[in-house]
Amino acid sequence: MKAVVLENIVKTYKTKKSTVTAVDDVSFSVEEGELFGLIGPDGAGKTSIFRILTTLLLADKGSAKVLGLDVVDDYKKIRDIVGYMPGKFSLYTDLTVEENLEFFATIFNTTIKENYDLVADIYKQLEPFKTRRAGKLSGGMKQKLALSCALIHKPKILFLDEPTTGVDPVSRKEFWEMLKRLKAQGISILVSTPYMDEAKLCDRIALIQNGKIMKIDTPQNIVNQFGKNLYAVHSEKMFNLLNDLRDYKKTESCYAFGENHHLSMKDEEYNLDEIKSYLEEKGHRRATIKKIDPGIEDCFMQLMKK
Amino acid sequence: MKQLMVFIRKEFHHILRDPRSLLVLLGMPIVQLLIFGFAITNETRNTNIAVLDNAKDQSTQNIITRIESSRYFDIDRTLNTNGQIEHAFKTGKIKVAVIFQPDFQNELAHANKAQIQIITDATDPNQATTLANYISAIVMDYQSEQNQQNNLPYTINTEMRMLYNPELKGAYSSVPGVMGMILLLISAMMTSISIVKEKELGTMEILLVSPMKPALVIVSKVIPYFVVSLINVVTILLLSVFVLGMPIQGNIILLITVTILYIICALSLGLLISTITNSQQAAMLVSLLGLMLPVVMLSGYAFPIANMPIVLQVLSNIVPAKWYIIMVKSVMIKGLGFAGVWKEALIIIAMTVFFIFVSIKKFKIRLS
């Protein structure tokens, strides 16, 4: 049995003036025990998919099943077995850290003791403050507590909508390690994130943009399908460099990626020395061009262009 | 069961850890009861009046003394000419002017007829009527005494008795009114706000997806406010008995029972409000405008229902507070038993069932 199956799901929101299609004919499935990532920018339709799967929203068209249960007909049964952490998740600010965790543990029919090992890594950092009210925690601490609250129960399937948004890099790493541990216990996990670097930590990912799924595969396969050489280009004048590279006749695409610009070339003969001399002509001294392996984000950009 | 206990404890934490709302919840009834019981009152006492005595004889002096010695009036000034009357009213110090005709005693003795003019400030018509009546009563009183001395062959005496509230205390109407208002406000407004707050916080999303049944969520939301309301009932009753001097004539258990019925009705109304609003402000606005106003205006607490236009009289029937106030007055003041209030109790129960039914129909098991 598959953990999650979506078939041709369509969800539109009507405003007074226009109709917005948030989810546009989306189909995919998640295997049992799989860590599946929905990767896409804000407004791609990730949250709508989560809400449809957690029985909180009704789709306009299509059908969806969670662990073989229909999200419309069997919504009560689904609510008994899934774990869910909404993107907009707030804690009770007037309860203490410990009370929050205890509350969520209890309403999910478990205790802190029983599943302590699931959240231990993150919760350990919070334990010195366990009698402090959640409203008085720092932003990152709040998110860690929210994660602990979402993970304290041991559901058969876990839906996490952008759990790491607003969390510092170290905690993000710890969080993903926690997810791996949950996965090892046989829990199927569907997670969404706008961070492309987290994508490669999933078993499989779906790249989603404007309500449409562009690609579903393992992160490695997606990277392999890039099918081109990718170069990191750096010079002293980065802003001009981006425009100049884009103007270059053999350039297929060039995007700013932190310290470097990622450049891919059209399917014709090209020569790195030729590019270098072109850049020098444009006044870029000490320009470096380095071949690199493409990442998920490069693939995302490439797919977006198609 | 453990879920329910933890949830209820969480709700109590919310209430107890917010000192301001706690103060409002428990302090408001006390303040309101004392304000309505003592400060704002329809009773007239020590009203300032002016006297223009054109006769200055024994009869007029006698009447003036009687007026002055009554607890309703204080003589603020004595006037000498008619011209001063209007000025006295315009300064706003006096509410009534009493004018005796010249040669009062002579006229009374020989023509069997003498005139006293009573002028009142009718900017407040009800009060003006009351004051004029009081003065007339004092004059009549004097007259009947005179008549007895003269041994007239026949006289008609009217004897009044104020049943259930012989001292005409304002507390007798303000206590039931405040109870009707406070309990509705706390139960309905606070419950609806606390449920809507979960929607705003986004925690409702988790609660919906959790194994916890929506009915249990509602029950745990409602119970703490039920307890708070009961505490308020006890404070109000203690205050009204020991501070306002208003005894409970009827069975206290019956009084508490009808009050519990009313609280449950108010809680279900709060539940209904929470299902139709999505923000705390909206819930508060609906509660205040939709509940407070009708309770004050249409429950018979501030204005007698019998005096209202027929449309409002009909409309007042759908205000639960009206029926509750009738029940409280019946049990607390008149000392009636269950037989005297069962109709009203049945109406409250029917309303509760209706509110709960609509709430269940309207309760959103999904987000939209």
Interface residues (C-beta under 8 A of the other chain):
Chain A: R51 T54 T55 L56 L57 L58 Y75 R79 D80 V82 Y84 M85 P86 K88 F89 S90 Y92 D94 L95 E99 E102 F103 F104 T106 I107 F108 N109 R133
Chain B: K2 Q3 V6 F7 K10 H13 H14 R17 D18 L201 G202 T203 E205 I206 L207 L208 V209 S210 P211 M212 I365 R366 L367 S368
